[in-house]
């Protein structure tokens, strides 16, 4: 009886479907952290999810070509977001992510994924759709922002739209910006922009 329980526990813990979900979730959370840096909670969550997925990759038989495809898919994603901002690179990255994650764990035959096909289809559609929408929105926002004189925002007055400390939102010159401050600022307060880091404004009570 104890042997059967142990075998069942091992089967559950070393289930490729479980580690497939952990891997996809870790990648999605990591990209969310990349797009919206803040308190570090997203970064920490992504680290633990990917750590657990890595343990599964180590324990279970994997297709090295699929793992290589996942790693190579990072580069066109970086090109799409940081360099060329061309959507063709985003398409290549999404295809590499979907195929690489689906076939990462070995199945019974070379053409069969180790995860359940229905699960792979549903998760692939949802995750690829989310990544496409999120990335496109971020790229569109970055394309619009350079039209403004960002340096001219220093010294401008605005209104805190949320409570601000490590993170928050302010409205300055008719637009909503991410912001942070050295001291807590309550929602509705008048603020002054003292600096910026990328697209995050540093503010203080005015």
N, C-alpha and C positions, 0 to 999 in steps of 0.2 A: 504493500500500500504506500509506504513512504517512498519507494522507488518510483512508483507511478506519479506521485505528487511532484517529486523532483523533476521527472521527465516533462511533466506538464508545465512546471515553472520555467524550465529551460526553454521549452518550445515557445512560451509566451514572451520571455525576455529576449530571445534571439529570433524574433519574428521580423522578417525583412520589411513587412508592411509598416511596422512600428517605426523602424529606423528611417524608412523612406519619408514618413510624415515628419519625423524630427528634423531630417535634413532639409526638406522643403520649408518647414516653419522657420528653421534657423536662417536660411537664406533670405526669406521674406522679411524677418525681423531685422537682419543686418542691413538690408537695403532701406528699410524704414528709418533705421538709425542714421544711415548715410544722408538721407534726404532731410531729416529733421533732428539734428543734434541738439541735445538738451541735458537732462539730468544724468545720463549714463545708464539709466535703467534698461533702455532698449539694447544698448551695447552689451550689457551684462547678460540679458536674456538670450541674445544671439550667441554669445560665447558658450553658455551652458548647453543650449540646444545643439550647436554644432559639435561641442565636445561629446555629448551623448551619441550623436550620429556618427562621429568619428570612431567611437568605441565599437559601434555596430559594424562599421566598415572593416575594422580590424578583426572582429570575431567571425564575421560571415564571409563566405566565398563571394568575391566581387569580380566584375569585369574591368580589367585595368583600362581598356579602351574607353569605357564609359566614364571612369574617374578622370582620365586625361581630357575627355571632352568637356566635363564639368569645369576643370581648371582652365582650359583654353577659352571657355565661354566667358570668363571674367574679362578678358582683354577687349573683345568687341563691345562689352557693356561699358567699360571705362571710356572707350573711344566715343560711344554714343553720348555719354553724359558729360564728359569733361573736355573732350577734344573737338571732334568734328561736328557733334550734335546732329548726325545724320541717322535717320530712322532705320536704314538698312542694317546698320551695325546692331541696333536694338533687336531687330528681327533675328539676326544670326545668333545673338546671345540667348534669346528666348528659346530658339530651336535647340541649341546646345544644352541649355538647362533642362528642358523637357525630356529630350532623348537620354541625356547623361544620367539624370536622376531616376528615370524609369527603368533603365537597363543596368543600373549600378550593381544591383545584387543579382547573382546568377540564378537562372531558372533551370527547369529540367532540360531544355534544349537551348541551343545557342541563340535561336530567334525568339525565345520566350523570356519576358522580364521576370525577375524574382518576385515582384509585387503583384497583387491581384490586378488584372487588366482593367476592371471597372473602376477600382480605386485610382489607378494611374490616370485614367482618362478624366475623371472628375477633378482630381487634384491638379492635373496639368492645365486643364481649361481655366479653373478658378485662379491658380497662381499666375499663369501667363497673362490672363486678362487683367489681373490686379497690377502686375508689373508694367504692362503696357500703358494702362491708364495713368498710373502714378508717375512713371518716367516721362510720358508725354506732357503731363501737367507741369512737372518741374521744369522741363526744357522750355515750355512755352512761357512760364513765369520768368525764367532767366533771360529769355530773349526780349521780354518787355522791359525788364528793370534797367538795362543800360541806357535807355532813352532819357533817364533822369540824371541830374547832376548829383551823384551820391555824396561827393565831398561837400556840396552845398547844404546837405542836411544837418551838418554839425552846427549846433547853436539854435536850430529850429525848435519851436515849441509844439507840443502835441498833447494828446489825451490818452491816458492808460485805459485800454479797453478790457483788460483783465488785471488781476493782481500780478505784480511784477517783482521777481527777485532773480532766481537763476534763469527763469524764462517767463515769457508773457507776450502780450501784444499791445502795440500802441498805434494810434492813428496820427500820422504826421503828413502835413501837406496834402490831405485828402486821401491818403493811402494807408493801408494796414500793413504794419511791419512786425516781424519778430523782434523782441527786445529783452534785455536783461539789465539788472541794476546791482549796485554794490550793497544797497539796503532795500528792505521791502517797501514797495510803493502800492497803496491800495487802488483798486479799480476806480476810475473816474477822476483821478488826480491829474493835475497839469504837470507835464514833464518837459525837460529840456534834453535834447540830444547832445551827448558829450563826445561820442565817438562811434565807430562801427567796426565790426569784424565780419567781412564778407557781406552778407545781407542781414546780419543781426545788429540792431542798433543798441548802443550803450546809453542809458538814460539816467537822469537824476531828478528828484523833485524840483519843480520850478517855483 
